[in-house]
């Protein structure tokens, strides 16, 4: 008998082979398709705990990119400000309680029962001439000695003078705006002292005496 017209018989090996192509497609859709109304969700990820930043740590850098260092290897201006902060804290044993966002500050000292002294300041972080001058002004109160000068406006004068001298000594630019800030601050300090009954004005503060004050005598 010739092989012409001969049919090759095959036998199914699994139940899947017994299904017709249409039945296979229907079964596949039933397995893979998601039933209506069923929502599959993944559990939320637990947030990683953030380590608190020390109070006297440098604030995060601003969004403005810093100038890159020159090819000669010189430090950028911000790197010089950062070094100034480290040097001043180390030289005078200071602790920065808070970096302010405004150009204002304060300086004070705490003496504990065991005799330990904490020298504290609040100021803006140096990022330019004005914030640098205010920072050094608060450092200056500790450098000249808190309470070493009386009245209080005289201490303000010496702290500002120390600040501007320190800027020039470390190679930072003392701008006209910084000098005006010193003048305005001292004029305000003198006027405040006059309102509180100051009778004799130290000679260093005569240039800052308000024009309308006539009841003040110079020593």
matplotlib code that plots the C-alpha trace (Angstrom):
import matplotlib.pyplot as plt

x = [0.0, 1.4, 1.9, -0.4, -3.5, -2.1, -3.0, -0.8, -2.7, -1.7, -3.1, -3.6, -1.2, -2.9, -6.4, -5.4, -4.8, -8.5, -9.8, -10.6, -8.7, -11.8, -12.1, -8.4, -8.7, -11.7, -9.8, -6.7, -8.8, -10.5, -7.1, -5.3, -8.0, -8.7, -12.3, -14.2, -14.0, -10.9, -8.1, -4.6, -2.6, 0.9, 1.5, 2.9, 6.6, 7.6, 9.5, 13.1, 13.6, 15.6, 18.5, 18.0, 20.5, 22.6, 21.5, 24.9, 25.4, 25.6, 22.2, 21.6, 23.0, 20.8, 19.3, 21.7, 24.7, 28.0, 30.8, 33.2, 36.9, 39.3, 41.9, 44.6, 43.0, 41.8, 38.8, 35.4, 34.0, 31.5, 34.3, 36.1, 32.9, 32.6, 36.2, 35.6, 32.7, 34.8, 37.7, 35.6, 33.7, 37.0, 38.9, 36.2, 34.5, 31.2, 28.1, 25.5, 22.1, 20.2, 21.1, 18.6, 17.2, 17.1, 20.1, 19.8, 21.4, 22.2, 25.0, 24.8, 26.5, 25.2, 27.1, 26.2, 26.4, 29.7, 31.3, 31.1, 30.4, 28.6, 29.1, 26.1, 25.1, 22.3, 23.0, 22.6, 25.0, 27.7, 26.9, 27.8, 29.3, 26.2, 25.5, 29.2, 29.3, 26.4, 27.9, 31.2, 29.4, 27.9, 31.2, 32.7, 30.6, 32.4, 35.8, 35.7, 33.9, 30.2, 29.6, 33.2, 31.9, 29.3, 26.8, 25.4, 25.6, 29.4, 29.7, 27.7, 30.2, 33.2, 31.5, 30.8, 34.3, 35.7, 33.5, 34.6, 38.3, 38.0, 36.4, 39.3, 41.8, 40.4, 40.2, 36.4, 35.0, 33.5, 30.9, 29.2, 26.0, 27.9, 29.2, 25.8, 24.4, 26.9, 26.1, 22.3, 22.6, 24.8, 22.5, 19.6, 21.5, 22.4, 18.8, 17.6, 20.0, 19.0, 15.3, 16.3, 17.9, 21.6, 23.2, 26.8, 27.7, 31.1, 33.1, 33.3, 29.5, 29.3, 29.0, 25.9, 24.0, 20.6, 20.5, 17.4, 19.1, 20.3, 20.2, 23.4, 26.7, 30.0, 32.6]
y = [0.0, 3.4, 6.2, 8.5, 9.5, 8.1, 10.1, 10.5, 9.8, 11.7, 11.2, 14.1, 14.1, 16.6, 17.9, 21.2, 19.4, 18.2, 21.8, 23.5, 26.7, 28.8, 27.0, 27.6, 31.4, 31.6, 29.7, 31.9, 35.1, 33.7, 33.1, 36.3, 38.9, 40.7, 40.3, 43.6, 45.5, 43.8, 46.3, 45.0, 47.3, 47.1, 48.1, 51.6, 51.9, 53.0, 56.4, 56.3, 58.2, 61.4, 62.1, 65.5, 68.2, 69.8, 73.3, 74.8, 72.9, 74.9, 75.4, 73.5, 75.3, 77.6, 76.5, 78.9, 76.9, 78.1, 79.3, 76.6, 76.8, 78.2, 76.1, 77.6, 75.7, 78.7, 78.2, 79.6, 82.5, 80.3, 77.9, 80.9, 81.8, 78.3, 78.3, 81.6, 80.1, 77.1, 79.3, 81.8, 79.0, 77.3, 80.5, 81.8, 78.6, 79.6, 77.6, 78.8, 78.2, 79.0, 80.3, 83.1, 83.8, 87.6, 89.9, 90.2, 88.4, 88.3, 87.2, 86.0, 83.8, 81.1, 80.2, 76.8, 75.8, 73.9, 77.0, 75.9, 78.8, 78.5, 81.4, 81.5, 83.5, 83.7, 85.2, 84.7, 82.2, 84.1, 84.0, 87.6, 90.8, 91.8, 88.4, 88.0, 91.4, 90.6, 87.2, 88.7, 91.4, 88.8, 87.0, 90.4, 90.7, 87.6, 88.7, 92.0, 90.6, 90.7, 93.6, 94.9, 98.3, 100.5, 101.9, 99.1, 101.3, 101.6, 97.8, 97.8, 100.3, 98.1, 94.9, 96.6, 98.0, 94.5, 93.0, 95.3, 95.0, 91.2, 91.3, 93.3, 91.1, 88.0, 89.6, 90.1, 93.1, 95.8, 97.3, 100.7, 98.8, 97.2, 100.5, 102.1, 99.1, 99.8, 103.5, 102.9, 100.3, 102.6, 105.5, 103.4, 102.2, 105.7, 107.0, 104.1, 104.9, 108.6, 107.6, 105.5, 108.4, 108.5, 111.7, 111.4, 110.1, 108.4, 110.4, 107.4, 107.7, 111.4, 110.8, 108.7, 111.1, 112.0, 115.6, 116.4, 115.2, 118.3, 117.0, 114.8, 116.0, 114.6, 113.5]
z = [0.0, -1.0, 1.4, -0.6, 1.4, 4.6, 7.8, 10.8, 14.0, 17.2, 20.7, 23.2, 26.1, 28.4, 29.0, 27.4, 24.1, 24.1, 24.0, 20.8, 19.9, 20.9, 24.2, 24.8, 24.2, 26.6, 29.3, 28.9, 29.3, 32.4, 33.9, 33.0, 33.1, 36.5, 37.8, 37.8, 41.1, 42.3, 43.2, 43.9, 46.1, 47.6, 51.2, 51.6, 52.3, 55.7, 55.7, 56.7, 60.0, 59.5, 61.7, 63.5, 62.4, 65.2, 66.1, 65.2, 62.0, 58.8, 57.1, 53.9, 50.8, 48.8, 45.5, 43.7, 42.6, 44.2, 42.0, 41.0, 42.1, 39.7, 38.0, 40.3, 43.2, 45.1, 47.4, 46.4, 48.3, 50.1, 51.1, 52.7, 54.6, 55.8, 57.0, 58.8, 60.7, 61.8, 62.8, 64.9, 66.7, 67.6, 68.5, 70.9, 72.0, 70.5, 69.9, 67.4, 68.9, 65.7, 62.2, 61.4, 58.0, 58.7, 59.1, 62.8, 65.7, 69.4, 71.7, 75.3, 77.9, 80.3, 83.4, 85.0, 88.7, 88.1, 86.7, 83.0, 80.6, 77.3, 74.8, 72.5, 69.4, 66.9, 63.5, 59.8, 58.1, 56.2, 52.5, 51.6, 53.0, 55.0, 56.6, 57.3, 59.0, 61.2, 62.1, 63.1, 65.0, 67.3, 67.6, 68.4, 71.6, 72.9, 71.5, 73.4, 76.4, 77.2, 79.6, 79.3, 78.1, 79.6, 78.5, 76.2, 73.1, 73.7, 73.6, 70.3, 68.9, 69.8, 68.6, 65.2, 65.0, 65.8, 63.1, 60.3, 61.3, 61.2, 57.8, 56.4, 58.2, 56.6, 53.2, 53.0, 51.3, 53.5, 51.2, 51.6, 52.5, 55.5, 56.6, 56.4, 58.4, 61.2, 61.2, 61.3, 64.1, 66.2, 65.7, 66.8, 69.9, 70.9, 70.4, 72.5, 75.3, 75.2, 75.6, 78.6, 80.3, 79.1, 80.3, 79.2, 75.8, 75.2, 72.7, 70.3, 69.8, 69.1, 65.3, 65.9, 68.2, 66.6, 65.6, 67.7, 71.0, 72.9, 76.5, 76.2, 77.5, 76.3, 78.9]

ax = plt.figure().add_subplot(projection="3d")
ax.plot(x, y, z, "-o")
ax.set_aspect("equal")
plt.show()
